[in-house]
Amino acid sequence: MTRFAFTISATDGAARTGSITMGRGLIRTPAFMPVGTAATVKGLRPAEVRAAGADIILGNTYHLMLRPGAERIARLGGLHAFMGWDRPILTDSGGYQVMSLSALTKRSEEGVAFASHLDGSRHMLSPERSIEIQRLLGSDIVMAFDELIALPAPRDAMQAAMERSMRWAARSRAAFDSDSAHSGRAALFGIQQGGLDERLRAESAAALTAIGFDGYAIGGLAVGEGQEAMFGVLDYATGQLPAAAPRYLMGVGKPDDIVGAVQRGVDMFDCVLPTRSGRNGQAFTHDGPLNIRNAAHAEDLRPIDGDCPCPVCHGPAAVSRAYLHHLVKSREMLGAMLMTEHNIGFYQALMAGLRDAIAERRLADFAARFLARYTARP
């Protein structure tokens, strides 16, 4: 059984397309991972997520450790069996949620002590505990534990967080390697930090490369810095990381973010936007975001997007904007489900289009056409 192998089959400029081979299946890159925060991609059954084209999903360490508990999931056969998803799962480290959701956090070299947002119970999340939780879940791609700070931030604060993250990366590596049964079939990714500072990013990349990981994430972005600043970092950050390993931009993003990041050499993405937006009546389309609640859709018999191949837009089960408008305005759960199914399908179709464009060396044209239409304002 192949533990982890990354193959680049074609390049176009800085962009790459290829695949990651793991025991539970092949992941085509560039890849978008739907987020399954609490052991579910909200609104969709696993078969629907797979039918949309997803090869891998993301599970959330923080939420699952609090409810139902990592130890319970392990007793029930692991996350794959628990939720009925038999393909690869990447689990985040829990660091972002600890910083953004928890009350009364206290950071130290040991880790982060925090109060649960559910019931106020006290917990400690350290590199070792984060890796242990991800092992109990049965994760296929495990993320190192890191320290995040909001941007903008003073350079000394960014440097201190980056340096601590690198010390925690080494501890994460040691904790991962300590269990050969899990490490023998799973992969471990390190996370580059350094905010918007090129030199700090370079130091972080060098430290991670010295430790050695199967893949490398670009962390600390999509936290309010804006697309221009994010692309500015990606212009150099991807080149600082090993070319032979996959590069994962965490928490991104909007379709135009993804296209620009792929052009800059990113291979993997995750974001809650397609599911969260779907639940709130927003659809992503080739012509930009669409608010299905608007009165203009009340008698519109067109599909959400005439160029989208998803079952909500095409085929015997396709539905009209008018019907979706009614469902969402009436707060019928089917509305959220269908809007989410479309959004996940749209994202996966975008990734397939990007992969084909890179393979055929026409990415610049594909990106220009997509962005011109997506960002056009009526």
N, C-alpha and C positions, 0 to 999 in steps of 0.2 A: 504494500500500500504506500502510495506517495504521500509523504508528510506535507510538503510544501514545495512547489516549484513555480517560478515566475518566468514566463517566456514572452519575449517581445517579438511579434511577428512582422510588424511594419512600423515605420516612423514617417512623420511629415512635419518638418521643422522640429520643434521641441516636443511635439505630441507623439504618443506611442499607443499602439493597440496590441493586444496579446491576450494572455490568459494566466490565471493562477490555478494550478492543479492541487487539489487536496483530497483527502480520503472520502469526504462526503460529496465531492463533485467539482466541476469546472466552473471558474468564475471568469467571465469574459470582461476584459478591460478595454477602455474605461468603463467602470461599473458604478451604478448608483444603488446604494443599499437602503431600502425602505426601513424606517425605524420602528422596531417592535418594543416599545418602552417597557411595557408590563407583560411580556410574553404574548403580545398580540400586535400586529399591524392594525391599528384601530379601524374597524369597519369592514375588514376583509378577512375571509378565511385563507389559510395558508395556500390552498390550491389556487385561489384567485390571484394571490401575490405571485406565485410561480407562473401562472398562465400569462400574467402581464409581462413576463420576461426577466424577473428578478432571479439572480443566481445565488444571492446571499442577502441576509437581513442583519440588522443590528439589534442587540439586546442591551438593556440598561442595568449595569451593576448596582447602582445606588437604589433604584426603585425595587429591583428584585430582592436585594438583601433585606429591605424593610418589609416587603410584602410580596409573596408569601414566605420569603426567607430562602437563602441559598441552600441551607442544609435540608430543608423540606423538599426543594426541587431535586436535590441529589437523591434523596430517598425515593422519590417518585420516578427515577430513571433519567434525570437530567433534563435540560431545557428543551432539547429537540423532541424527546418523547412527550414531555409535558404539554407542549404547544402544537405538536403534530407537524413540525417542519423538519424534513430529513436532509436538508442541504446545509451548506456552511452557515455558521453564525459568528459574527464578530461582536464581542462585548466591549463596551467602553470601560474605562477604569473607575468611573464614579466621581472623578475629581471635579468635573464641571458642575454636576448637580449638587455636590457638597457645597461648592462655593456660591451657587446661584439660588438654591432652594432652602438650605438649612438655616436654622436659627442658632445663634450663640456658638458660632464656629471659633475654634482656637487652633491656630496653626503652630506647629513645632517641627523640629527635625524628625521626630518620630512619625508624624502624620497629621491628620486633621481630626480633632474631636468636635463633634457636632450633635445638635438635637434634631431628631426626626421631624420633618414637616407634617407627618401624619399624627403623631401622638406625643411629641416632645421627649421621647425616650432618648437616652444618651448613647452614642456610639463612637468608636475610633476607627477611622479608615487610614490605614498605612499602606505602603507598597506591598508588604507581605500579606496583609488581610485582603487587599484588592485582588491580588493574584489568587489567593485561596478561594475567594468567592467565585471568580471566573472559572477556576478549576472545578468547583462544585457544580456550577451551571453546565459544564461540559463544553465550554467555548472552543471554537475552532481557531479563531484569531483573537488573541489576548492582547490588550493594550496595557502598556506600562503606566504606572501611577505618576501623575505630574501635578504641579502647582500652577494654577491659572490666576491671572490678574486682569482686571478690566483695563481697556485702553480708552483714551490715552493714559499713560503713566510715566512718572519720572524714570530716567534711564537707570538710576541705581536700583529702583524697585524692580524693573524688568530684569536687570542683571542678577539680582538676588534670587528672584523666582526661577530664572533659567538655571542658575547654578544648583539650587536645591533640587530642581526637577532632574538634573543630570545625576545627582547623587541618588535620588529615588529611582532613576532608570537602572542604575547598577544594582540596587537592591531588588528591583522587580525582576531583573534578569536572573539573579541568584535564586530568588524564590521560585521562579518558573522552572529553572533547571533542577530544583531539588526534588521534583516529582517526575520521574522518568516515564511513568505510565501516561501522564497527560502530555508532557513536553515531547514525547515520542510520536504523537499524532497531531499536535497543535502547533501553531506559530505564534511568535511574540513580536509585536511592533513597538518601536520606540517613538517618542513624540518630541519633535523639534520645537523649542521655544525661543523667545528672544524679542517678542513684540514686533515693532516696526524697525528694529535696528539691525542692519546688515551684518555688522561685526558680531553682535551677540548671536545672531542666527548661525553664523559660520562657526563660532565656538561651540554652540550646541550640536551642530551637525558633526563636528569633529569628535566630540565626546561620545555621541551615540554610535558613530562608526567604530570607534575604538572598542566599545562594549560589544557591538555586533548584534544586529537584529535581522529578522526575516523581512521586515518591511519598515517603512519610516513614515510617520504622520507629520503633517505640518499643523501644529496646534497654535492656539492663542490668536486665531483670526476669526472673522465673522462674529466679533463681539462689539460691534458698533463703530468700527473704523471706516466703513464705507468701501464701495467697490474699487475706487481708484487706488486707495491705500493698500487694499488687499492685493490687487494685481501688481502694485509696485513691489510688494514683498515676494510674490510668486515669481516675478521676473528674475530674481536671484536665488530664492530659497530652494527651488527644485534642483538647480544645478549644484547646490552644496551637498545634496544627498546622493548616496550611491546609485549610479545609473542602472545597475543590474537588479535593483529591488523595487517593489511597488511603492508609489508615493500616494499618500492618503490625505486629502484636505478635509479636516474634521468640521462637521456642522454646516457644510455648504451644499446647496443653497438654492437660489433662484435659477431658472434655466439659463439666463444670460451670464450669471456667475460661473455656472458649470462650463459653458462653452469657452469662456475666456480662460478658465483654469486648465481645461484640457489643452488649449493652444499653448499653455505654458508648461506642460509636461506632467500634469496630475493624472493619476490612474484610478483613484477611488474617491467616492463621495458618500455622505449621508446627510439627511436633513429631515426635520419633521414637517417642513412646509407643505408637501403634497397632501399629507393626511390631515394636518391641522387646518389647512385652507379648505380642503374638501368638506370638513365638518362645519365650516363657517360660511359655506356658500360661494367660495371662490374657486374657479376652475382656471387652470393654466392652458393656454391655447397658443397656436402659432402666431396669433395676432395680439398676444399679451394677455394679462390676467383679465378674467371676466367675472363680474359679480352677478350670479344668477338671480339674486333677489331683486335686481332692478326691474321696474315695471315694463321696460322695453321687451323683456323676454316672455311676458305673460301669454302672448298668443303667437310666439315664434316657433314654427314647426321644424326649424333646422336643428341638427345636432349641435352639441357644444362646439365641436371643431370638425369641419368636413374633411380635413386632412389627417385626422387622428385615427389610427387603426384599432383603437380599443373597442370592446364590445358595447360600451355605452354609446359610442358614436357610430359604429358600423355593425351590420349584421342583423340577424333576426331579433335580437334582444335590444337593439338600439332604441333610445328614447329621445324625445324632443326637449328643447330648452323650455318650452311651455310646461311640460310635465315636471321637469326638474324644478322650475320656478314654483310650481304649486307645492311640490313635496317639501322643499326647503322652507317656504313661507309658512306651511302648515306644521313645520317641525316634525315631519314624519321621518323616522329613522332611515327609511329607504333612500331618502334624498341624500343624506350624509354618506351612505354606503355607495351609492352610484357616483356621486361627485368624487369620492376618494378613489374608486376604481378607475375613473377616467384619469385623475391626476397621476396615479401610479403608472397607468398605461402610457400616458403622455411622456412622463420622465423616462420610462424604459425605451420607448420609441426614439426619443432624443438620443439616448446613449447608443442605440443600435445605429442610428444615422451617423453619429460621430465616429463609431468604430469603422463603418463602411467608408466614410470619407477619408479617414487616415489611411486605411488599407489601399485606397485608390489614389492617394496623394492629391486630394482635392479639398482638403480641410479649409483652406483659406476661403475658397468660394462658398463652401457649405456654411461656414460661420458668418460670412458677410451677408448671405441671403437670409439666414435665420435671424440674425440680429436686426437687420434692416426691417424685417416684417414684425418681429417681436416687440421692438422698441418704438415702432411708428405710432404716432398719436392721431386718432381720428379728427 
